[in-house]
Every structure is written in structure tokens, then in C-alpha cells.
Amino acid sequence: MVYKTKGTCSQAINVEVEDGIITSVQFVGGCAGNTAGIAKLVVGMKADDVISRLEGTPCGTRPTSCPDQLAKALKQFKAGQTANA
């Protein structure tokens, strides 16, 4: 899925989840090293674990961040899976 971010330097997040496990994450824009590191860390993790760890993470004085936006993307993905079930 492609998630359009809000309130961050990144513009979007491409994320793939199979059977509740994150298989791929790619940030479009943002701080290249930080977003690449986040992407590598979360691949292979359960989406629920990533949501619980990253949700609510601020970026400086901003109330959201690229990690927080990834959590929001995963929540949206999960909501879509539930709606389609």
C-alpha cells in the first residue's frame, strides 16, 4: 500500500505486509539515513509490534514523525484488511 504522510518531511510510505508481518518499507523523501534505518529495523516484525513501539513518536516540536506516520500507515492497512474480511 502507499500511505500519504502528513506533517513530516517524507511525502509517502510504501509498505507491504503479509500475514501480519512487515515485508517491505520504503519512505519517499524524509531524512534518508533515518528512514532507511527505520525501514530495515521493522522488516520482519509484526505490524502490531511496530505500531505499539512507534505510535506517538514526535519529531522535535512536531507532534508526528516518520516513525509515527509508519504506525498510522500500518493501522490504516489493518483497518482495510478488517473491512475487506
C-alpha positions in Angstrom: 0.0 0.0 0.0 1.0 3.6 -0.4 0.4 5.9 2.5 0.5 9.7 2.0 2.2 11.1 5.1 1.0 14.3 6.9 3.2 16.7 8.9 6.6 15.2 8.0 9.4 15.8 5.6 8.6 12.4 3.9 5.8 12.5 1.4 4.7 8.9 1.4 5.5 5.4 2.7 5.3 2.3 0.6 4.7 -0.6 2.9 3.9 -4.3 2.3 2.5 -6.6 5.0 1.9 -10.4 4.6 0.2 -12.4 7.3 0.7 -9.6 9.8 4.5 -9.4 9.2 6.1 -6.4 7.5 7.9 -7.5 4.4 8.9 -4.2 2.8 9.0 -0.5 3.8 10.2 2.4 1.7 9.9 6.1 2.6 9.6 8.7 -0.2 11.5 11.7 1.0 12.5 12.5 4.6 15.8 12.1 6.3 17.4 9.4 4.1 19.5 7.7 6.7 16.9 7.7 9.4 14.1 6.5 7.2 16.3 3.8 5.7 17.3 2.7 9.2 13.7 2.5 10.4 12.7 0.5 7.3 15.5 -2.0 7.9 14.6 -2.4 11.6 10.9 -3.1 11.1 11.1 -5.6 8.2 10.3 -9.0 9.6 8.4 -7.5 12.6 4.8 -8.0 13.4 2.8 -4.9 12.3 1.1 -4.8 15.8 4.5 -4.6 17.5 5.7 -1.8 15.2 2.5 0.2 15.9 2.9 -0.2 19.6 6.5 0.9 19.6 6.4 3.8 17.1 2.9 5.3 17.5 3.0 8.8 19.0 6.7 9.4 18.4 7.2 13.2 17.8 9.9 14.9 15.7 11.3 17.8 17.5 8.4 20.2 18.1 6.2 18.4 15.6 3.5 16.2 17.0 4.2 13.5 14.5 7.3 11.9 12.8 8.2 9.4 10.1 8.0 6.5 12.6 4.6 7.8 13.9 3.4 8.0 10.3 4.5 4.4 9.7 2.4 3.4 12.6 -0.5 5.3 11.2 0.0 3.6 7.8 0.0 0.2 9.4 -3.2 1.0 11.4 -4.8 2.1 8.1 -3.7 -1.2 6.4 -5.1 -3.2 9.3 -8.4 -1.3 9.1 -8.6 -2.0 5.4 -8.0 -5.7 6.0 -10.7 -5.9 8.5 -13.2 -4.1 6.2 -12.4 -6.5 3.4 -12.7 -9.6 5.5 
